[in-house]
Amino acid sequence: MSRTQAVRIGGLAAALLAWEGVSRLGWISPIILASPSAVLAAIRADGGVFLQAFEVTLAEIAIAIALAWSLGIGVGVAAGSLPRLGATAGPLLSSLFAIPLIILYPLFVAWVGMGPASKILFGAASGFFPIALNALSGVRCLDPRFALVARGMGATTGQIFFKVLLPLALPAIISGLRVGTSLIIIGVVVTEMLASVGGVGFLISYHRTMFNTGHVYLGIFLALLAALLVNRGLSHLEERFGRWRILEQTRA
């Protein structure tokens, strides 16, 4: 074990001990701050239920990401590549992004019910706008002479897109994916808390009304874990996209 790892583990252990001590001394009400032992008790009592809810939340986030990424990048790149479409889509997307989508969530419930579909659609809608806007901006800001030079060298439309436009616009697209993915996670968990019959957010909301603070903290930790896993996966994809971008530019 390296010194850095030892320091991190020691710091975490010290923080947990201090947290447990503060809780046991009664300095903070257990309704407000659950002790680590209370969280462990929640795991022993309902760990299986929370694990199932965690799987539901991860699945909802994954599907919402797939929808938001594909639609957002597609719409953004198309609007950025076609000036007339971009002139209309750009202001429209910016205006819609400014609307707090949470006020529209009752409509999602009315359309598809309180099941996973409403959470998936709301999460996808939350992430769609920043992804589309960044993709649009990334493509629109490119110097059109790049495409003209490639066309003059005999490149097809597909080659221009994949070997010239997309690699150059990739940094802006990745930035949009990061913002959009964060909003997707927030959207899914929050809507699970508002109106749902499953998922980590639902369990957090339910146990909050029952004053089971240990269960609430367990749900919060699982929501954080979901965010960490998704962001770790996004970082891995970002590294691969970066290598692909360099490779395509080298070939071009």
RAKAVEN-V918972 format. One record per residue. N is the residue number from 1. D_FIRST is the distance of its C-alpha to the first C-alpha in whole Angstrom. Layout:
# RAKAVEN-V918972
N:D_FIRST / N:D_FIRST
This chain:
# RAKAVEN-V918972
1:0 / 2:4 / 3:7 / 4:8 / 5:6 / 6:7 / 7:10 / 8:11 / 9:10 / 10:12 / 11:15 / 12:15 / 13:16 / 14:18 / 15:20 / 16:21 / 17:22 / 18:24 / 19:25 / 20:26 / 21:28 / 22:30 / 23:31 / 24:32 / 25:34 / 26:36 / 27:36 / 28:36 / 29:38 / 30:36 / 31:38 / 32:36 / 33:33 / 34:31 / 35:29 / 36:25 / 37:27 / 38:30 / 39:28 / 40:26 / 41:30 / 42:31 / 43:29 / 44:30 / 45:34 / 46:34 / 47:30 / 48:32 / 49:35 / 50:32 / 51:30 / 52:34 / 53:34 / 54:31 / 55:32 / 56:35 / 57:34 / 58:32 / 59:35 / 60:37 / 61:35 / 62:34 / 63:38 / 64:39 / 65:36 / 66:38 / 67:41 / 68:41 / 69:39 / 70:42 / 71:45 / 72:43 / 73:43 / 74:46 / 75:48 / 76:46 / 77:47 / 78:50 / 79:51 / 80:50 / 81:52 / 82:55 / 83:56 / 84:59 / 85:56 / 86:54 / 87:57 / 88:57 / 89:54 / 90:52 / 91:54 / 92:54 / 93:50 / 94:49 / 95:52 / 96:51 / 97:47 / 98:48 / 99:50 / 100:47 / 101:47 / 102:46 / 103:50 / 104:51 / 105:48 / 106:51 / 107:53 / 108:50 / 109:50 / 110:54 / 111:54 / 112:51 / 113:51 / 114:48 / 115:46 / 116:43 / 117:45 / 118:46 / 119:42 / 120:41 / 121:44 / 122:44 / 123:40 / 124:41 / 125:44 / 126:42 / 127:40 / 128:42 / 129:44 / 130:41 / 131:40 / 132:44 / 133:45 / 134:42 / 135:43 / 136:46 / 137:46 / 138:43 / 139:46 / 140:49 / 141:48 / 142:47 / 143:50 / 144:53 / 145:53 / 146:50 / 147:52 / 148:55 / 149:54 / 150:52 / 151:55 / 152:57 / 153:55 / 154:56 / 155:53 / 156:54 / 157:53 / 158:50 / 159:48 / 160:49 / 161:47 / 162:44 / 163:44 / 164:45 / 165:45 / 166:42 / 167:40 / 168:41 / 169:41 / 170:38 / 171:36 / 172:38 / 173:38 / 174:34 / 175:35 / 176:37 / 177:35 / 178:32 / 179:35 / 180:37 / 181:34 / 182:33 / 183:36 / 184:36 / 185:34 / 186:35 / 187:39 / 188:38 / 189:36 / 190:39 / 191:42 / 192:40 / 193:40 / 194:44 / 195:46 / 196:44 / 197:44 / 198:40 / 199:37 / 200:34 / 201:36 / 202:39 / 203:37 / 204:36 / 205:40 / 206:41 / 207:39 / 208:39 / 209:43 / 210:42 / 211:40 / 212:37 / 213:35 / 214:32 / 215:33 / 216:33 / 217:30 / 218:29 / 219:31 / 220:30 / 221:26 / 222:27 / 223:29 / 224:26 / 225:24 / 226:27 / 227:27 / 228:23 / 229:24 / 230:27 / 231:26 / 232:23 / 233:25 / 234:27 / 235:25 / 236:24 / 237:28 / 238:29 / 239:27 / 240:29 / 241:32 / 242:31 / 243:31 / 244:34 / 245:36 / 246:35 / 247:36 / 248:39 / 249:40 / 250:40 / 251:42 / 252:45
